[in-house]
Amino acid sequence: DHHQPDVSINQMLINLDVDVGNNNAGAIGISLDGAQGSGVHESRIDATGGYAGLSGAAGSGGSHFGVTVVGGEFVLYLKAAQPAPTVVGRTLINQTRHAIF
């Protein structure tokens, strides 16, 4: 068993409201680094007390769009991302370190 985001095709998370909870220093709201056609749209993540709102980015043909992230150290943790990721229309509120890692 090993991580294979390139086989996660057309996986969409839409209109979610995620709260990582306080005092969860390593928590990530949503982790999705799927292949083409995947993405997170029109969602809100409260990462206050957590590490990041969103980890990973989808490959070509997919996107993260209209995502609001409140708190966390980072909004987007993109260390693991598919080629040609698209992230647009985001709202970033009260991160403690940086918007993107």
C-alpha positions as CSV (number, residue, x, y, z in Angstrom):
1,D,0.0,0.0,0.0
2,H,1.3,3.4,-1.0
3,H,-0.1,6.9,-1.8
4,Q,-1.3,7.0,-5.4
5,P,-3.2,10.3,-6.0
6,D,-2.8,9.9,-9.8
7,V,-5.5,7.2,-9.7
8,S,-8.1,9.4,-8.0
9,I,-9.9,10.8,-11.0
10,N,-13.0,13.1,-11.0
11,Q,-13.3,13.2,-7.2
12,M,-15.2,16.4,-6.3
13,L,-15.9,17.8,-2.9
14,I,-18.5,20.6,-3.2
15,N,-20.2,22.8,-0.6
16,L,-18.5,21.4,2.5
17,D,-18.2,23.1,5.8
18,V,-15.2,21.6,7.7
19,D,-14.0,22.5,11.2
20,V,-10.7,20.9,12.4
21,G,-11.4,21.8,16.0
22,N,-9.2,23.7,18.5
23,N,-5.9,22.3,19.8
24,N,-5.3,20.0,16.8
25,A,-1.9,21.4,15.8
26,G,-1.3,18.8,13.0
27,A,-4.8,18.8,11.6
28,I,-5.6,19.5,7.9
29,G,-9.2,20.3,6.9
30,I,-9.3,18.6,3.5
31,S,-6.6,16.6,1.8
32,L,-7.1,16.1,-1.9
33,D,-4.3,15.8,-4.5
34,G,-6.2,13.8,-7.0
35,A,-5.7,13.5,-10.7
36,Q,-7.5,15.3,-13.5
37,G,-11.1,16.4,-12.9
38,S,-10.7,16.4,-9.1
39,G,-11.1,19.4,-6.8
40,V,-12.7,21.3,-3.9
41,H,-15.4,23.9,-4.8
42,E,-17.4,26.4,-2.8
43,S,-16.4,25.2,0.6
44,R,-15.4,26.7,3.9
45,I,-12.7,25.3,6.2
46,D,-12.1,26.5,9.7
47,A,-8.5,25.4,10.5
48,T,-8.2,27.5,13.7
49,G,-5.9,25.6,16.0
50,G,-4.8,23.3,13.1
51,Y,-2.0,23.1,10.6
52,A,-3.6,23.8,7.2
53,G,-7.0,24.2,5.6
54,L,-6.3,22.4,2.4
55,S,-3.5,19.9,1.4
56,G,-2.7,18.9,-2.1
57,A,-3.9,20.2,-5.5
58,A,-5.6,18.5,-8.4
59,G,-4.0,17.8,-11.7
60,S,-4.9,19.3,-15.1
61,G,-8.6,19.6,-15.7
62,G,-9.3,19.9,-11.9
63,S,-9.2,22.8,-9.5
64,H,-9.8,24.2,-6.1
65,F,-12.3,27.0,-6.5
66,G,-14.2,29.3,-4.1
67,V,-12.6,27.9,-1.0
68,T,-12.5,30.0,2.2
69,V,-10.0,29.0,4.9
70,V,-10.1,30.6,8.4
71,G,-7.1,30.1,10.6
72,G,-4.4,27.5,10.6
73,E,-0.7,28.0,10.0
74,F,-1.2,27.7,6.2
75,V,-4.2,27.9,3.9
76,L,-2.7,25.6,1.2
77,Y,-0.1,23.0,1.9
78,L,1.0,22.1,-1.6
79,K,4.0,20.0,-1.0
80,A,2.0,17.1,-2.6
81,A,0.3,18.4,-5.8
82,Q,-0.3,16.9,-9.2
83,P,1.1,18.6,-12.3
84,A,-0.5,21.9,-13.4
85,P,-2.7,22.6,-10.3
86,T,-5.2,25.4,-10.4
87,V,-6.3,27.3,-7.3
88,V,-8.6,30.3,-7.8
89,G,-11.2,32.4,-5.9
90,R,-10.0,31.7,-2.4
91,T,-10.5,33.7,0.7
92,L,-7.8,33.6,3.4
93,I,-8.5,34.8,6.9
94,N,-6.2,34.9,10.0
95,Q,-3.4,32.4,9.1
96,T,-0.6,32.4,11.6
97,R,2.3,31.8,9.1
98,H,1.8,31.9,5.4
99,A,-0.9,31.5,2.8
100,I,0.8,28.8,0.8
101,F,3.5,26.3,1.7
